[in-house]
Amino acid sequence: MVAVENFAGSQREITGNVLVTNNLYPLFQYGDKVKLNCQLKKPKKFDEFAYDRYLARFEIYSVCYFPQLLKIESADQSFSDNFYNKTFWVKNQLRALINSGLVEPEASLARGMILGDQKGLPLDLRENFAKTGLSHIVAISGMNITMLAVWLMGLFLFLGLWRKQAFYFSLAIIIFYIILIGAPVSAIRAGIMSFLLLWSVYLGRISKLQNSLVFAGVIMILINPKILRDDIGFQLSFLALLGVVYCYPLLNYWLDKTKVPKLMGARDLISLTIAAQLTTMPIMANNFSQISIISPLSNLLVLWTLGPIMIFTFLAMGLSLLLPFLSFIVFIPVQLILSYVVWAVNITARPTYASVETGKLGWILMLFYYLCLIILIIKQKDYNLEQKRDL
C-alpha cells in the first residue's frame, strides 16, 4: 500500500491510498519513498466479491499493477516508521522460526494463527476449514485472541496468582503480542474485546460484559463506519462474542433445566459453538453461500487447542532462539497438536452433510432473522426471570 504525496498527469484529484502490485525485487522497507509511473485504476468487483468496498476500509480507492519504477529514496525514519520496521523485522524472524521448526501444512497453519499470514495453506484444506465452520482459527481473530486471554487467565490463576495479578499479567502479554505482530487493525479490535472479557472476569461480573461489548462496538463503528458493512472479520468476531454473551447463558439455563450432563466441559464447548453460530450464521451464509452443519462437532474437537497452540508456539520460538540446533525438537508438541487439528478438520469435512449450500440471503432476510433472534432472547430472559421469582 502506498500513500500518495503528490502526482502528475491526472486531470482530477486523487484521494486515499493506492494499492500497488509489483515484483518481489527490489525490496522495500516501510517508510521508503518511491516514484512510480503507472495507470491508476478503480478497484472493481469480481466473482460477486465487492473488492472496491473491501479496499475502501483501508482508505484505498485506486490500484496500480506492475508500475515503471523511476526513483527510490530512503525516507527519514519517523517514530512510527521505526516502530513498524522493527515489528516487521521481528515478525520475519518469528516466521523463520516457525518454518524451521514445523513441516507443512502445519507451518502455514501456525503462521496464520500466530502471525496472521494468509498464504501457504493448501486450497483443499482451506475449503475444509470453511466446511467445518473453523475458518476463524486460520487467521488472527477475536476468537483466537479471546481464547488466548482465557487460557492465560486460567493458567495464572492455576499457578496461584491472585485474580488482580493474573489480570495484569494476561493483559500485558496480550498487548505485547499485538505489538509484536505489527498491531494490525484486526488484532487491535480483538485485543479490545479480550480486554473487556478479562476485565469482567477480574471484577467477577461477567454480566457487565454485555454493555461494555456493545459500547466498544459502537465506538469502533464510529471511528470507521465502513467496517459495519464491508469488514466481515469485524462482523463475525463481534457477532460471535455477542452470541457468547447473550445466547450462551440462555442455552446453559435450558440445558441445566433439562438436566443435560456437562460431560467434563464438552457441553459448554458445544453451547459456546451453537451460541456463536446463532449470531454469525446469516453473515456466513450471505458471504460464503454455505452454512456448516457439522460446526458444533468440529469446534468441540478443535476449539480447546487454540490456547495451547499459541502458548506452546511462543515457548518453542523462545527456546529456538536460545537453542537453535534443537529447533525441530522444541516444536514437537506444537507439531503434534497442529497435526491433530488438521486431522480433525479433514475428518469432519468428509461427510456430504458437513455443510449446506445456501446462496446469498439478502439483507431483508438477514434483518428478519436477527429481529426474530432478538425477540426470542428478550422473551426467554423474561421467562427465566419469572421462573426465578416463582422459586
Secondary structure, 3 states (H helix, E strand, C coil): CEECCCCCCCCCCCCCEEEEECCCCCCCCCCCEEEEECCCECCCCECCECHHHHHHCCCEEEEEECCEEEEEECCCCCHHHHHHHHHHHHHHHHHHHHHHHCCCCHHHHHHHHHHCCCCCCCHHHHHHHHHCCCHHHCCCCHHHHHHHHHHHHHHHHHCCCCHHHHHHHHHHHHHHHHHHCCCCHHHHHHHHHHHHHHHHHHHCCHHHHHHHHHHHHHHHHHHCCHHHHHCHHHHHHHHHHHHHHHHHHHHHHHHHHCCCCCCCCHHHHHHHHHHHHHHHHHHHHHHHCEEECCHHHHHHHHHHHHHHHHHHHHHHHHHHHHCHHHHHHHCHHHHHHHHHHHHHHHHHCCCCCCEEECCCCCHHHHHHHHHHHHHHHHHHHHHHHHHHHHC
